[in-house]
Amino acid sequence: MSDEQTTTTDNPETVIANQIQETANTVLGSESDNQNDWKSSLSEEIKNDPTLANFKDVEGLAKTVIHQQKVLGSRVPIPKTDEEKAELYNKLGRPEDPSKYEINVPNEMVDYFKKEDVEQFKNVAHKIGLNNDQVNALMEYQVQSTQNTLNNEGAVMAQQKEQAEEVLKKEWGYDYDKNVRAADRALNVYGDDELRNLLTQTSAGNNPAVLKFLATIGKEVTEDMAQNTTNNRLAVSPLDAKEEINNIMADTSHAYFDPSHPNHEIAVEKMRQLHEKVYGK
């Protein structure tokens, strides 16, 4: 018996292992061939795609595909056409018509939100695909913003008044008080209730340009005019004053000609002022 034969007889496990390996190499193929065999039915282009290099068998590939389909199924595709956008907006809760929005505006704030403005807001909201919750969130923000503005209005006007005074005092100097009184006289003589409310209750009354304009007009108005004029149409030029004198003289029923009329004294004073404007005395 040779040494080689002795070795084989002495190690039966080695002999069996070699036989199994030979069988695998000739009948079943190698382990490496097994890993690539599932691609054998694929075209060369697909078989050699680097993406498939990560998969050892069909089961692994199938698991990955199933997982990806589940992920993709939970995602919302990006709409490209108007029809696709409309479908997405509707799925996200947009009402079928702008009038279907239910907007909540507190009763105390209704006056600050005109009906036509709210309707226009609904139209825009519907066009861009907002649902009812989103619309009310925006409206709530706008209501709060308006409320904050109203709460701060007094402080804002006080600041504007201070700024206007600073500008006018710098420009008018020592004539500041005189010019303010002149502006006040002009407002009393020529302004109606609507104008007075605008200039005394809103920021318009703190506009230096407005105050300078009134002061210029007020220079033509005497204290007597401011106290006795009741119709807010007192002429400011000699030509207008003369025309008004003629109108009064042509109206025999005017209070100027009737001593018993309750406005007779006012009419007489007005006529005196008109003559003073025309003739200087």
Contacts in CASP RR format, 6 or more apart in sequence:
PFRMAT RR
TARGET T0000
AUTHOR 0000-0000-0000
METHOD contacts of the structure
MODEL  1
MSDEQTTTTDNPETVIANQIQETANTVLGSESDNQNDWKSSLSEEIKNDP
TLANFKDVEGLAKTVIHQQKVLGSRVPIPKTDEEKAELYNKLGRPEDPSK
YEINVPNEMVDYFKKEDVEQFKNVAHKIGLNNDQVNALMEYQVQSTQNTL
NNEGAVMAQQKEQAEEVLKKEWGYDYDKNVRAADRALNVYGDDELRNLLT
QTSAGNNPAVLKFLATIGKEVTEDMAQNTTNNRLAVSPLDAKEEINNIMA
DTSHAYFDPSHPNHEIAVEKMRQLHEKVYGK
1 9 0 8 1.000
8 14 0 8 1.000
8 15 0 8 1.000
24 30 0 8 1.000
24 31 0 8 1.000
28 34 0 8 1.000
35 56 0 8 1.000
35 57 0 8 1.000
38 57 0 8 1.000
38 58 0 8 1.000
39 47 0 8 1.000
39 52 0 8 1.000
40 47 0 8 1.000
46 52 0 8 1.000
52 61 0 8 1.000
55 61 0 8 1.000
55 64 0 8 1.000
76 88 0 8 1.000
77 84 0 8 1.000
79 85 0 8 1.000
79 87 0 8 1.000
79 88 0 8 1.000
85 129 0 8 1.000
89 129 0 8 1.000
90 96 0 8 1.000
92 129 0 8 1.000
92 131 0 8 1.000
93 131 0 8 1.000
93 132 0 8 1.000
94 126 0 8 1.000
94 129 0 8 1.000
94 130 0 8 1.000
94 131 0 8 1.000
95 101 0 8 1.000
95 126 0 8 1.000
95 131 0 8 1.000
95 132 0 8 1.000
97 126 0 8 1.000
98 119 0 8 1.000
98 122 0 8 1.000
98 123 0 8 1.000
98 125 0 8 1.000
98 126 0 8 1.000
99 122 0 8 1.000
101 122 0 8 1.000
101 125 0 8 1.000
101 126 0 8 1.000
101 132 0 8 1.000
101 135 0 8 1.000
102 132 0 8 1.000
102 136 0 8 1.000
103 118 0 8 1.000
103 121 0 8 1.000
103 122 0 8 1.000
103 135 0 8 1.000
103 136 0 8 1.000
103 139 0 8 1.000
104 136 0 8 1.000
104 139 0 8 1.000
104 140 0 8 1.000
105 113 0 8 1.000
105 118 0 8 1.000
105 139 0 8 1.000
105 143 0 8 1.000
106 143 0 8 1.000
109 143 0 8 1.000
109 146 0 8 1.000
109 147 0 8 1.000
112 146 0 8 1.000
113 142 0 8 1.000
113 143 0 8 1.000
121 135 0 8 1.000
121 139 0 8 1.000
122 135 0 8 1.000
125 134 0 8 1.000
125 135 0 8 1.000
125 138 0 8 1.000
130 138 0 8 1.000
156 203 0 8 1.000
157 202 0 8 1.000
157 203 0 8 1.000
157 206 0 8 1.000
160 203 0 8 1.000
160 206 0 8 1.000
161 206 0 8 1.000
163 206 0 8 1.000
164 205 0 8 1.000
164 206 0 8 1.000
164 207 0 8 1.000
164 208 0 8 1.000
164 211 0 8 1.000
167 208 0 8 1.000
168 176 0 8 1.000
168 179 0 8 1.000
168 180 0 8 1.000
168 208 0 8 1.000
168 211 0 8 1.000
168 212 0 8 1.000
169 176 0 8 1.000
171 208 0 8 1.000
171 212 0 8 1.000
172 179 0 8 1.000
179 211 0 8 1.000
179 212 0 8 1.000
179 215 0 8 1.000
180 211 0 8 1.000
180 215 0 8 1.000
182 214 0 8 1.000
182 215 0 8 1.000
182 216 0 8 1.000
182 217 0 8 1.000
182 218 0 8 1.000
182 219 0 8 1.000
182 221 0 8 1.000
183 211 0 8 1.000
183 214 0 8 1.000
183 215 0 8 1.000
183 217 0 8 1.000
183 218 0 8 1.000
184 214 0 8 1.000
185 218 0 8 1.000
185 221 0 8 1.000
185 222 0 8 1.000
185 223 0 8 1.000
185 225 0 8 1.000
185 226 0 8 1.000
186 214 0 8 1.000
186 215 0 8 1.000
186 217 0 8 1.000
186 218 0 8 1.000
186 221 0 8 1.000
187 195 0 8 1.000
187 196 0 8 1.000
187 199 0 8 1.000
187 214 0 8 1.000
188 226 0 8 1.000
189 218 0 8 1.000
189 221 0 8 1.000
189 225 0 8 1.000
189 226 0 8 1.000
189 229 0 8 1.000
189 232 0 8 1.000
189 234 0 8 1.000
190 217 0 8 1.000
190 232 0 8 1.000
190 233 0 8 1.000
190 234 0 8 1.000
191 232 0 8 1.000
192 232 0 8 1.000
198 204 0 8 1.000
198 205 0 8 1.000
199 205 0 8 1.000
199 210 0 8 1.000
204 210 0 8 1.000
205 211 0 8 1.000
217 236 0 8 1.000
220 236 0 8 1.000
221 234 0 8 1.000
221 236 0 8 1.000
222 273 0 8 1.000
224 269 0 8 1.000
224 273 0 8 1.000
225 234 0 8 1.000
225 273 0 8 1.000
228 266 0 8 1.000
228 269 0 8 1.000
228 270 0 8 1.000
228 273 0 8 1.000
229 270 0 8 1.000
230 263 0 8 1.000
230 266 0 8 1.000
234 270 0 8 1.000
234 273 0 8 1.000
235 241 0 8 1.000
235 243 0 8 1.000
235 244 0 8 1.000
235 274 0 8 1.000
235 277 0 8 1.000
237 277 0 8 1.000
238 277 0 8 1.000
238 278 0 8 1.000
241 274 0 8 1.000
241 275 0 8 1.000
241 277 0 8 1.000
241 278 0 8 1.000
242 274 0 8 1.000
242 278 0 8 1.000
244 274 0 8 1.000
245 271 0 8 1.000
245 274 0 8 1.000
245 275 0 8 1.000
245 278 0 8 1.000
248 254 0 8 1.000
248 256 0 8 1.000
248 267 0 8 1.000
248 271 0 8 1.000
248 274 0 8 1.000
254 267 0 8 1.000
255 261 0 8 1.000
255 262 0 8 1.000
255 263 0 8 1.000
255 264 0 8 1.000
255 266 0 8 1.000
255 267 0 8 1.000
256 264 0 8 1.000
256 267 0 8 1.000
256 268 0 8 1.000
256 270 0 8 1.000
256 271 0 8 1.000
258 264 0 8 1.000
261 267 0 8 1.000
275 281 0 8 1.000
END
